């Protein structure tokens, strides 16, 4: 019989509040670039390119001084009109190319086609997409769950705090699973069998458990800035993070507000 667990979101005594455990063998965390700042820099570069292009066009439309060639005693003006056309055409093409490149870069960092905030791991950010194989052998992408509320939990069977919080988190999910809430558990176990055995022994086989390899799971944890587990995210139907933190701090009222 499993020990009764406190309800998630309740006021726990400090002595009972479980601590997180550091992920074993974590990969060095890279400095996360702020996508919002990058987008602003790109937009500024695009404005600068357009301004430079306008200046070039103004200079190109100035009438060049006619040149002459000597043919005996007769002087004939050169056909500088073609030269003028070339001076206009070249910067025109360069300018258009610069605008297209800037447009592509700006779109690539999410500044043009997304109006729902920058990509990140804080509340209010768009959740980073990922794909991992489930314990059932099927690849699961976070983006494929768009339109559902997702409880994303990073855990491992060797993590005592994870075992402490898993029961209540699982019960919370079961309460709302018929209302479009999905629970995904990214296992950071050393082996697939360790995750499978724990889930089977404790009756958690109905959640979507992901484990492709320790390397793959740690890569996703790194993408989400997770250095200690358990660590839980709640992602709304539009892919926006609405909760990030220890699962014991997640409340039923927050889930209710997203339905």
C-alpha positions in Angstrom: 0.0 0.0 0.0 1.3 3.4 -1.0 1.6 6.1 1.6 -1.2 8.7 1.4 0.0 11.9 -0.3 -1.1 15.5 0.5 -3.3 17.2 -2.0 -1.4 19.3 -4.6 -1.7 23.0 -4.0 -2.4 22.6 -0.2 -0.4 24.4 2.4 2.3 21.9 3.3 4.4 22.3 6.5 7.9 23.2 5.6 9.1 19.8 7.1 6.9 17.9 4.6 7.6 20.0 1.5 9.8 17.7 -0.7 12.9 19.1 -2.2 14.0 18.6 -5.8 16.9 16.4 -6.7 19.4 17.4 -9.3 19.3 15.5 -12.5 22.1 12.8 -12.6 24.8 13.4 -15.1 23.3 16.6 -16.5 24.7 18.1 -19.6 26.3 21.6 -19.2 23.5 24.1 -19.5 24.0 26.5 -22.4 23.2 30.2 -21.9 19.6 30.5 -23.2 19.2 33.3 -25.7 16.3 35.6 -25.1 14.2 35.1 -28.2 12.4 38.4 -27.6 15.7 40.4 -27.6 16.9 38.5 -30.7 13.7 39.4 -32.5 14.1 43.1 -31.6 17.7 43.1 -32.8 16.6 41.5 -36.1 13.8 44.0 -36.6 16.3 46.8 -36.0 18.6 45.3 -38.6 15.8 45.1 -41.1 14.9 48.8 -40.5 18.5 49.7 -41.0 18.7 47.8 -44.3 15.6 49.4 -45.6 16.9 52.9 -44.6 20.2 52.2 -46.4 18.4 51.0 -49.5 16.3 54.2 -49.6 19.5 56.3 -49.4 21.1 54.3 -52.2 18.1 54.8 -54.4 18.1 58.5 -53.8 21.8 58.7 -54.9 21.2 56.4 -57.8 18.5 58.7 -59.3 20.8 61.7 -59.5 21.6 62.5 -63.1 25.2 61.6 -63.9 27.5 64.1 -65.6 27.5 63.4 -69.4 30.8 62.0 -70.7 32.1 62.6 -74.1 34.4 60.9 -76.5 36.5 62.5 -79.2 36.0 61.4 -82.8 38.1 63.7 -84.9 36.6 67.1 -84.6 33.2 65.8 -83.6 32.1 65.3 -80.0 29.3 62.9 -79.3 27.7 62.3 -75.9 28.0 58.8 -74.6 24.9 56.7 -74.0 25.0 57.3 -70.3 21.3 56.4 -70.0 22.1 52.7 -69.9 24.8 53.3 -67.3 22.2 55.2 -65.2 19.8 52.2 -65.5 22.5 49.9 -64.3 23.2 52.1 -61.4 19.6 52.0 -60.4 19.1 48.3 -61.1 22.1 47.0 -59.1 21.2 48.7 -55.8 17.5 47.8 -56.4 18.3 44.1 -56.6 20.7 44.3 -53.6 18.1 46.2 -51.6 15.4 43.7 -52.4 17.7 40.8 -51.5 18.6 42.4 -48.2 14.9 42.9 -47.4 14.1 39.3 -48.3 17.0 38.0 -46.1 15.9 40.2 -43.2 12.3 39.0 -43.6 13.4 35.4 -43.4 15.6 35.9 -40.4 12.8 37.9 -38.7 10.3 35.1 -39.4 12.7 32.4 -38.3 13.0 33.7 -34.8 9.2 33.9 -34.4 8.8 37.6 -34.6 6.5 37.8 -37.7 4.2 34.8 -37.5 3.7 34.6 -33.7 1.8 37.1 -31.7 1.7 35.0 -28.5 4.9 35.9 -26.9 8.5 34.8 -27.2 9.7 31.2 -27.0 10.9 30.3 -23.5 10.3 28.4 -20.3 8.7 31.0 -18.1 5.0 31.6 -17.5 3.6 33.5 -20.5 6.2 32.1 -22.9 5.5 29.8 -25.9 6.6 26.3 -24.9 9.5 24.8 -26.9 8.4 21.9 -29.1 10.1 18.5 -28.9 9.6 14.9 -30.0 10.3 11.9 -27.9 9.4 8.2 -28.2 6.8 7.0 -25.7 7.2 3.8 -23.7 4.6 2.4 -26.2 7.1 2.9 -29.0 5.3 5.8 -30.7 6.9 9.2 -31.2 5.1 12.0 -29.4 5.4 15.7 -30.3 4.3 18.4 -27.9 3.0 20.4 -30.9 0.6 17.5 -31.8 -1.2 18.1 -28.5 -2.1 21.7 -29.4 -5.7 22.3 -28.4 -5.3 20.3 -25.2 -4.1 21.4 -21.7 -0.8 19.6 -21.1 0.7 18.7 -17.7 4.4 18.2 -18.5 6.3 16.5 -15.7 10.1 15.7 -15.6 10.7 12.9 -13.2 12.7 9.7 -12.5 12.1 6.5 -10.5 15.3 7.1 -8.5 14.1 10.5 -7.4 12.5 10.4 -3.9 10.7 13.8 -4.3 9.3 12.6 -7.6 7.8 9.5 -6.0 6.4 11.8 -3.3 4.6 14.1 -5.7 3.7 11.7 -8.5 0.6 10.2 -6.7 -1.2 13.6 -6.2 -0.2 14.9 -9.6 -1.5 11.8 -11.3 -4.8 12.1 -9.3 -5.1 15.7 -10.3 -4.7 14.7 -14.0 -7.3 11.9 -13.7 -9.8 14.4 -12.3 -9.6 16.4 -15.6 -8.5 14.0 -18.2 -12.0 13.7 -19.7 -12.0 17.5 -20.2 -9.1 17.7 -22.5 -6.1 17.5 -20.1 -3.1 15.3 -21.0 -0.3 14.3 -18.7 3.1 13.7 -20.2 5.9 12.3 -18.0 9.5 12.7 -19.3 11.5 10.1 -17.6 15.1 10.8 -16.7 15.9 7.2 -15.7 19.1 5.6 -16.8 17.1 2.8 -18.6 13.7 2.3 -20.1 13.1 -0.8 -17.9 13.5 1.3 -14.7 10.8 3.7 -15.8 8.5 0.9 -17.0 8.8 -1.1 -13.8 8.1 1.9 -11.6 5.0 3.0 -13.5 3.6 -0.5 -13.6 4.2 -1.1 -9.9 2.4 2.1 -8.9 -0.4 2.0 -11.4 0.6 5.0 -13.5 0.6 3.2 -16.9 -2.3 5.4 -18.2 -0.2 8.6 -18.5 1.9 9.3 -21.5 5.4 8.4 -20.4 8.3 9.3 -22.6 11.7 7.7 -22.7 13.8 7.4 -25.8 17.2 7.4 -24.2 18.8 9.2 -21.3 20.6 11.5 -23.8 17.3 12.4 -25.5 15.4 13.0 -22.2 18.2 15.2 -20.8 18.2 17.1 -24.1 14.6 18.0 -23.6 15.2 18.8 -19.9 18.0 21.1 -21.0 15.7 22.8 -23.5 13.3 23.5 -20.7 16.0 24.7 -18.3 15.4 21.9 -15.9 18.3 21.2 -13.5 16.3 19.6 -10.7 13.4 17.2 -10.6 10.5 16.9 -10.1 9.7 19.9 -12.3 6.3 20.5 -13.8 4.9 22.7 -16.6 1.3 23.3 -17.4 0.8 24.4 -21.0 -2.5 25.8 -22.3 -4.4 24.9 -25.4 -2.5 27.5 -27.4 0.9 26.2 -26.3 1.6 29.0 -23.7 3.2 28.0 -20.4 0.8 28.8 -17.5 2.7 27.1 -14.7 6.3 26.2 -14.1 7.7 24.9 -10.9 7.5 22.2 -8.3 4.4 20.0 -8.8 3.3 20.4 -5.1 2.6 24.1 -5.9 0.2 23.3 -8.8 -3.4 23.9 -7.9 -6.7 22.5 -9.2 -8.0 26.0 -9.7 -5.3 26.8 -12.2 -6.2 23.7 -14.2 -9.9 24.8 -14.0 -9.1 28.2 -15.3 -7.6 26.7 -18.5 -10.5 24.5 -19.4 
